[in-house]
Amino acid sequence: MSAPLDVSESSSTSTDALLSGVGAKAIRGRSLGQIALLRLRRDRVAVGGAVVIIVLILIAISALLLDRVFGVIEPNKFNEDLIDGSTLIPEGTFGGMSWDHPLGVEPLNGRDILTRVYTGSWISLLIAFSATLLSVVIGTTMGVIAGFFGGWVDTVISRTMDVFLAIPILVFAIALAGVVPDNAFGLSGDGLRIVLLIFIIGFFSWPYIGRIVRGQTLSLREREFVDAARSLGARRPYILFRELLPNLVAPILVYTTLMIPTNILFEAALSFLGVGIRPPTPTWGGMLSDAVRYYTLPHFMLWPGLAIFITVLAFNLFGDGLRDALDPRSR
């Protein structure tokens, strides 16, 4: 007959070893931000878009410093010696491409295309980022107020959104930008045009994000954690800033990344139509407008169009990846 097994000593030894291991290296859970970042890092397309965006921002900042602060580059410098006097087109092949002018030069005046595309980057990105920030601030504020308070407040704000959405923004922008004089509000020149475009694009685009935020707020205000906060005596400011806004960060960030390329195209369209930044200041849309007269020289419109295409594509790819990373229902 075998003796009974004594498991008390072995079990206590294994328990002590387990506890010592836990004490040596504590197990930590991942926050929602860490999980989203891990998902985003796995999406190579979104990471590639983010890298391109960072490079474009650095290019725009350097162009602003070299153009307006230090005055090193000269985007409006004429090179008539590179233009054929009889045809008024650049000499050589592919629009006068050379080591000194890698992207060629413009017809008629010989301005370097690379320098003008490089200089135009800061104007396009500055207007797009600033207009997006203005629309996000106004839209988020109005959307949260309408969704949280409801009643007549929601009715007034919602009808205001409907009025703004009924306005043909492009036609209104053309009319407003065309009638503003060269000197107004204490500003003049490019500064006035930049502020005007930021106001037009940003102020009349806020209802788009406002409706999204309002819908999300209507859904969140009926959730259990909001009811729990109310039952504990939390006041409205606490619920708004500590309970609702943190849960609205994800949709706001995603929609912001999708609004920026739209605003870049909007600014390019206004410059293309001649109501944006005034010549000779280079912008991507303005360069495309000038290139229409020289349709037999495709390189003239290729480079600014390619700059707009790459910028918009990078923001769209990053926005799609960010949306998937912040979606808790995604795999």
Rosetta blueprint (number, residue, H / E / L):
1 M L
2 S L
3 A L
4 P L
5 L L
6 D L
7 V L
8 S H
9 E H
10 S H
11 S H
12 S H
13 T H
14 S H
15 T H
16 D H
17 A H
18 L H
19 L H
20 S H
21 G H
22 V H
23 G H
24 A H
25 K L
26 A L
27 I L
28 R L
29 G L
30 R L
31 S L
32 L H
33 G H
34 Q H
35 I H
36 A H
37 L H
38 L H
39 R H
40 L H
41 R H
42 R H
43 D L
44 R H
45 V H
46 A H
47 V H
48 G H
49 G H
50 A H
51 V H
52 V H
53 I H
54 I H
55 V H
56 L H
57 I H
58 L H
59 I H
60 A H
61 I H
62 S H
63 A H
64 L H
65 L H
66 L H
67 D H
68 R H
69 V H
70 F L
71 G L
72 V L
73 I L
74 E L
75 P L
76 N L
77 K L
78 F L
79 N L
80 E H
81 D H
82 L H
83 I E
84 D L
85 G L
86 S L
87 T L
88 L L
89 I L
90 P E
91 E L
92 G L
93 T L
94 F L
95 G L
96 G L
97 M L
98 S L
99 W L
100 D L
101 H L
102 P L
103 L L
104 G L
105 V E
106 E L
107 P L
108 L L
109 N L
110 G L
111 R L
112 D E
113 I H
114 L H
115 T H
116 R H
117 V H
118 Y H
119 T H
120 G H
121 S H
122 W H
123 I H
124 S H
125 L H
126 L H
127 I H
128 A H
129 F H
130 S H
131 A H
132 T H
133 L H
134 L H
135 S H
136 V H
137 V H
138 I H
139 G H
140 T H
141 T H
142 M H
143 G H
144 V H
145 I H
146 A H
147 G H
148 F H
149 F H
150 G L
151 G H
152 W H
153 V H
154 D H
155 T H
156 V H
157 I H
158 S H
159 R H
160 T H
161 M H
162 D H
163 V H
164 F H
165 L H
166 A H
167 I L
168 P L
169 I H
170 L H
171 V H
172 F H
173 A H
174 I H
175 A H
176 L H
177 A H
178 G H
179 V H
180 V L
181 P L
182 D L
183 N E
184 A E
185 F L
186 G L
187 L E
188 S E
189 G H
190 D H
191 G H
192 L H
193 R H
194 I H
195 V H
196 L H
197 L H
198 I H
199 F H
200 I H
201 I H
202 G H
203 F H
204 F L
205 S L
206 W H
207 P H
208 Y H
209 I H
210 G H
211 R H
212 I H
213 V H
214 R H
215 G H
216 Q H
217 T H
218 L H
219 S H
220 L H
221 R L
222 E L
223 R L
224 E H
225 F H
226 V H
227 D H
228 A H
229 A H
230 R H
231 S H
232 L L
233 G L
234 A L
235 R L
236 R H
237 P H
238 Y H
239 I H
240 L H
241 F H
242 R H
243 E H
244 L H
245 L H
246 P H
247 N H
248 L H
249 V H
250 A H
251 P H
252 I H
253 L H
254 V H
255 Y H
256 T H
257 T H
258 L H
259 M H
260 I H
261 P H
262 T H
263 N H
264 I H
265 L H
266 F H
267 E H
268 A H
269 A H
270 L H
271 S H
272 F H
273 L L
274 G L
275 V L
276 G L
277 I L
278 R L
279 P L
280 P L
281 T L
282 P L
283 T L
284 W H
285 G H
286 G H
287 M H
288 L H
289 S H
290 D H
291 A H
292 V H
293 R H
294 Y H
295 Y L
296 T L
297 L L
298 P H
299 H H
300 F H
301 M H
302 L H
303 W H
304 P H
305 G H
306 L H
307 A H
308 I H
309 F H
310 I H
311 T H
312 V H
313 L H
314 A H
315 F H
316 N H
317 L H
318 F H
319 G H
320 D H
321 G H
322 L H
323 R H
324 D H
325 A H
326 L H
327 D L
328 P L
329 R L
330 S L
331 R L
